[in-house]
């Protein structure tokens, strides 16, 4: 109770020790979260970040990152929201990498004024990737006739049910180069003076936390509790900031408000969830996780 009343108590009566808000940013980065597992996006993280940075007496905000990447747009939006709040609230941001902060996960990590990783964490992968499947041979085997009608010559670019076209791939690669350049500029802006002169830094290569520290991708090796207690004292308290839950939790999002969902809709949801799971597993698997 005394700690809850701390903001309105005289300093002499407040509990000793600094309280640091902790935010967990764990998962793949996608614009729309699936029904079946949480993902990271600006919409899913904005509220918890706002709450953490609003802790008036906290000298810093600790953010735990564990993400193999995903949407470059959502990655940059989360990065920018963190930096905007840090400047607005005058807070130090300390990032702690768990298993992996790669690709878009590393883009979020560079929002930190300091990055701390475990020696065995995976960091880096500063690049852009697009992946998909081609089903042209499959639909021939099962006797499906693909019919596409468009108004505009480029509306069926990279259709997975049509043969791949060289000009479509070249157009995609040009887009990737633009996104990659934005990523590189962001990393150089945040960590330019710390980065080693290594030609592989921006090739999409990734490293352990230990090697990443030597390359300037991270600042120190360690874990959150030990690092913060060493920085702010042994009595430092960590307060996890969690997103609010609805009255019925996840059950509401899974089953809706009644039992009148059509079987076809339920089946479509299961298929979509399975595809999302495959996509997520592929992102983690790139880093042996």
QUIZI-V491151 format. One record per residue. N is the residue number from 1. RES is the residue in three letters. SS is DSSP state (H for helix, E for strand, - for the rest). OMEGA is omega in degrees with one decimal (none if undefined). NEAR is the number of other C-alpha atoms within 8 Angstrom. Layout:
BEGIN
[[N:RES:SS:OMEGA:NEAR] [N:RES:SS:OMEGA:NEAR]]
END
This chain:
BEGIN
[[1:UNK:-:-178.8:4] [2:UNK:-:178.8:7] [3:UNK:-:178.4:7] [4:UNK:-:179.9:6] [5:UNK:-:-173.6:8] [6:UNK:H:-176.8:10] [7:UNK:H:-176.4:5] [8:UNK:H:178.5:5] [9:UNK:-:171.2:8] [10:UNK:-:-176.1:6] [11:UNK:H:-178.3:5] [12:UNK:H:-177.6:4] [13:UNK:H:-178.6:7] [14:UNK:-:177.1:10] [15:UNK:-:-179.1:7] [16:UNK:-:179.0:5] [17:UNK:-:-179.7:9] [18:UNK:-:174.4:10] [19:UNK:E:-178.9:10] [20:UNK:E:175.5:13] [21:UNK:E:-178.6:15] [22:UNK:E:176.9:13] [23:UNK:E:176.9:14] [24:UNK:E:174.6:9] [25:UNK:E:-174.0:11] [26:UNK:E:176.7:10] [27:UNK:-:174.8:10] [28:UNK:-:-173.8:12] [29:UNK:E:-177.4:15] [30:UNK:-:-176.8:11] [31:UNK:-:-178.1:9] [32:UNK:-:178.4:6] [33:UNK:-:178.6:10] [34:UNK:-:176.4:9] [35:UNK:-:-165.7:8] [36:UNK:-:176.8:6] [37:UNK:-:-178.8:6] [38:UNK:-:173.4:8] [39:UNK:-:-179.9:13] [40:UNK:E:173.7:15] [41:UNK:-:176.7:15] [42:UNK:H:-178.2:11] [43:UNK:H:-176.3:6] [44:UNK:H:-175.7:8] [45:UNK:H:-173.4:11] [46:UNK:H:-176.3:10] [47:UNK:H:-178.1:9] [48:UNK:H:176.5:11] [49:UNK:H:179.1:10] [50:UNK:H:-179.2:9] [51:UNK:H:-178.7:9] [52:UNK:H:-177.5:12] [53:UNK:H:-179.9:13] [54:UNK:-:175.5:7] [55:UNK:-:-166.2:8] [56:UNK:-:-173.7:5] [57:UNK:-:-178.2:5] [58:UNK:-:179.6:11] [59:UNK:-:-176.4:7] [60:UNK:E:171.6:10] [61:UNK:E:177.3:15] [62:UNK:E:-178.8:13] [63:UNK:E:177.2:12] [64:UNK:E:-177.5:13] [65:UNK:E:175.5:16] [66:UNK:E:-174.5:13] [67:UNK:E:176.0:16] [68:UNK:-:179.0:15] [69:UNK:-:-176.7:15] [70:UNK:E:-176.6:12] [71:UNK:-:177.3:10] [72:UNK:H:-179.7:9] [73:UNK:H:179.6:6] [74:UNK:H:177.0:13] [75:UNK:H:-178.4:16] [76:UNK:H:177.9:11] [77:UNK:H:177.4:10] [78:UNK:H:176.8:13] [79:UNK:H:-176.5:13] [80:UNK:H:178.8:9] [81:UNK:H:177.9:10] [82:UNK:H:-178.4:10] [83:UNK:H:178.8:9] [84:UNK:H:-180.0:8] [85:UNK:H:179.4:12] [86:UNK:H:179.6:12] [87:UNK:H:-179.0:8] [88:UNK:H:-175.9:6] [89:UNK:H:179.6:8] [90:UNK:-:-178.9:7] [91:UNK:-:169.6:12] [92:UNK:E:178.3:10] [93:UNK:E:178.8:13] [94:UNK:E:-179.8:13] [95:UNK:E:177.9:15] [96:UNK:E:-178.5:13] [97:UNK:E:174.7:15] [98:UNK:E:-177.2:11] [99:UNK:E:-173.6:9] [100:UNK:E:166.9:14] [101:UNK:E:-173.2:19] [102:UNK:E:-180.0:16] [103:UNK:-:179.3:15] [104:UNK:H:175.4:16] [105:UNK:H:177.4:17] [106:UNK:H:176.0:15] [107:UNK:H:176.4:15] [108:UNK:H:-177.2:13] [109:UNK:H:-177.2:13] [110:UNK:-:171.0:12] [111:UNK:-:179.6:13] [112:UNK:-:171.1:11] [113:UNK:-:174.4:9] [114:UNK:E:177.0:9] [115:UNK:E:179.5:14] [116:UNK:E:-178.0:15] [117:UNK:E:169.4:16] [118:UNK:-:178.5:12] [119:UNK:-:-177.8:9] [120:UNK:-:175.2:9] [121:UNK:-:174.6:14] [122:UNK:E:-179.3:13] [123:UNK:E:175.4:14] [124:UNK:E:-175.4:15] [125:UNK:-:-179.4:12] [126:UNK:-:-178.0:16] [127:UNK:-:-178.1:10] [128:UNK:-:-179.9:10] [129:UNK:-:171.6:5] [130:UNK:-:-178.1:4] [131:UNK:-:179.0:4] [132:UNK:-:-179.1:5] [133:UNK:-:173.9:5] [134:UNK:-:-173.9:9] [135:UNK:-:-174.8:9] [136:UNK:H:-179.2:10] [137:UNK:H:-179.1:6] [138:UNK:H:-176.4:7] [139:UNK:H:174.0:12] [140:UNK:H:-177.0:9] [141:UNK:H:-177.1:7] [142:UNK:-:172.5:6] [143:UNK:-:178.7:6] [144:UNK:-:177.8:7] [145:UNK:-:-177.9:6] [146:UNK:-:179.8:7] [147:UNK:-:-177.7:4] [148:UNK:-:178.5:5] [149:UNK:-:-176.0:4] [150:UNK:-:167.4:7] [151:UNK:-:-172.0:5] [152:UNK:-:-172.7:5] [153:UNK:-:-172.8:6] [154:UNK:-:-176.1:5] [155:UNK:-:-179.1:7] [156:UNK:-:-179.6:8] [157:UNK:-:176.7:6] [158:UNK:-:174.2:9] [159:UNK:-:-175.8:8] [160:UNK:-:-179.8:11] [161:UNK:-:176.6:9] [162:UNK:-:179.8:10] [163:UNK:-:-179.8:8] [164:UNK:-:179.8:10] [165:UNK:-:-177.6:7] [166:UNK:H:-177.8:6] [167:UNK:H:177.1:6] [168:UNK:H:179.5:10] [169:UNK:H:178.8:10] [170:UNK:H:178.3:8] [171:UNK:H:178.4:8] [172:UNK:H:-179.4:8] [173:UNK:H:176.9:8] [174:UNK:H:176.2:8] [175:UNK:H:179.6:8] [176:UNK:H:179.9:10] [177:UNK:H:177.6:9] [178:UNK:H:-179.9:8] [179:UNK:H:179.2:10] [180:UNK:H:179.7:11] [181:UNK:H:176.7:8] [182:UNK:H:178.8:8] [183:UNK:H:-178.8:11] [184:UNK:H:-179.8:10] [185:UNK:H:-179.4:8] [186:UNK:H:-179.8:9] [187:UNK:H:179.5:11] [188:UNK:H:178.9:10] [189:UNK:H:-176.4:7] [190:UNK:H:-171.5:8] [191:UNK:H:-174.7:11] [192:UNK:-:-178.1:8] [193:UNK:-:-177.3:5] [194:UNK:-:-173.2:8] [195:UNK:-:175.7:10] [196:UNK:-:177.2:7] [197:UNK:-:-176.0:5] [198:UNK:-:-175.5:6] [199:UNK:-:-177.4:6] [200:UNK:-:-173.1:7] [201:UNK:-:-173.2:9] [202:UNK:-:-179.0:10] [203:UNK:-:-174.0:9] [204:UNK:-:177.0:12] [205:UNK:-:177.3:10] [206:UNK:E:-172.7:10] [207:UNK:E:170.7:10] [208:UNK:E:177.6:11] [209:UNK:H:-179.5:15] [210:UNK:H:178.2:13] [211:UNK:H:179.1:8] [212:UNK:H:177.0:13] [213:UNK:H:177.7:12] [214:UNK:H:-178.2:8] [215:UNK:H:-179.3:12] [216:UNK:-:177.2:11] [217:UNK:-:174.1:12] [218:UNK:-:-175.8:13] [219:UNK:-:-176.2:9] [220:UNK:E:175.2:8] [221:UNK:E:179.9:12] [222:UNK:-:177.1:10] [223:UNK:-:-171.5:10] [224:UNK:H:-174.0:9] [225:UNK:H:-178.7:7] [226:UNK:H:-177.7:8] [227:UNK:H:-176.7:9] [228:UNK:H:176.9:10] [229:UNK:H:175.7:11] [230:UNK:H:-177.9:8] [231:UNK:H:-170.8:6] [232:UNK:H:177.3:9] [233:UNK:-:-174.9:10] [234:UNK:-:-178.9:7] [235:UNK:-:179.1:9] [236:UNK:-:178.8:12] [237:UNK:E:176.7:8] [238:UNK:E:180.0:9] [239:UNK:E:179.8:8] [240:UNK:E:177.4:8] [241:UNK:-:-175.8:11] [242:UNK:-:175.8:6] [243:UNK:-:179.5:6] [244:UNK:-:177.5:4] [245:UNK:-:175.9:6] [246:UNK:-:-177.2:6] [247:UNK:-:-177.1:4] [248:UNK:-:176.7:7] [249:UNK:-:-175.8:8] [250:UNK:H:-176.6:7] [251:UNK:H:-179.9:8] [252:UNK:H:-177.4:9] [253:UNK:H:-178.3:8] [254:UNK:H:-171.2:8] [255:UNK:H:-179.6:8] [256:UNK:-:-176.0:9] [257:UNK:-:-179.7:5] [258:UNK:-:-177.0:6] [259:UNK:-:-173.6:6] [260:UNK:-:179.4:4] [261:UNK:-:-179.1:8] [262:UNK:-:178.6:6] [263:UNK:H:-179.8:6] [264:UNK:H:178.2:6] [265:UNK:H:179.0:8] [266:UNK:H:179.6:9] [267:UNK:H:179.0:8] [268:UNK:H:178.4:8] [269:UNK:H:178.8:8] [270:UNK:H:178.5:8] [271:UNK:H:178.9:8] [272:UNK:H:179.5:8] [273:UNK:H:178.2:11] [274:UNK:H:178.8:8] [275:UNK:H:178.3:8] [276:UNK:H:179.1:9] [277:UNK:H:177.8:8] [278:UNK:H:179.6:8] [279:UNK:H:-179.6:8] [280:UNK:H:179.9:9] [281:UNK:H:178.8:8] [282:UNK:H:178.8:8] [283:UNK:H:179.7:12] [284:UNK:H:-174.7:10] [285:UNK:H:178.9:8] [286:UNK:-:-176.6:7] [287:UNK:-:176.6:9] [288:UNK:-:-176.1:5] [289:UNK:-:none:5]]
END
